[in-house]
């Protein structure tokens, strides 16, 4: 036997069947009724995004306050602490004795 005849013999052993049932070509499958979905109307964009804008404005204000806190500390530090130090320490200049010729 050739391979082709073996394949034919194997296929003849298994009967063909229709996955939709024996009456498929005669009885057409029913369509599934899909319920109508009613969506809520969208809000105007200005109304919808107003809370987001307020939140972003508050975040920006908080960031500005946080940044100002560092400036206030630097100002306090220079007035209270660095004003009492000698000029060489304040200006990051190394004080060394001058050479006499």
Rosetta blueprint (number, residue, H / E / L):
1 X L
2 X L
3 X H
4 X H
5 X H
6 X H
7 X H
8 X H
9 X H
10 X H
11 X H
12 X H
13 X H
14 X L
15 X L
16 X L
17 X L
18 X L
19 X L
20 X L
21 X L
22 X L
23 X L
24 X L
25 X L
26 X L
27 X L
28 X L
29 X L
30 X L
31 X L
32 X L
33 X L
34 X L
35 X L
36 X L
37 X L
38 X L
39 X L
40 X L
41 X L
42 X L
43 X L
44 X L
45 X H
46 X H
47 X H
48 X H
49 X H
50 X H
51 X H
52 X H
53 X H
54 X H
55 X H
56 X H
57 X H
58 X H
59 X H
60 X H
61 X H
62 X H
63 X H
64 X H
65 X H
66 X H
67 X H
68 X H
69 X H
70 X H
71 X H
72 X H
73 X H
74 X H
75 X H
76 X H
77 X H
78 X H
79 X H
80 X H
81 X L
82 X H
83 X H
84 X H
85 X L
86 X L
87 X H
88 X H
89 X H
90 X H
91 X L
92 X L
93 X L
94 X L
95 X L
96 X L
97 X L
98 X L
99 X L
100 X L
101 X L
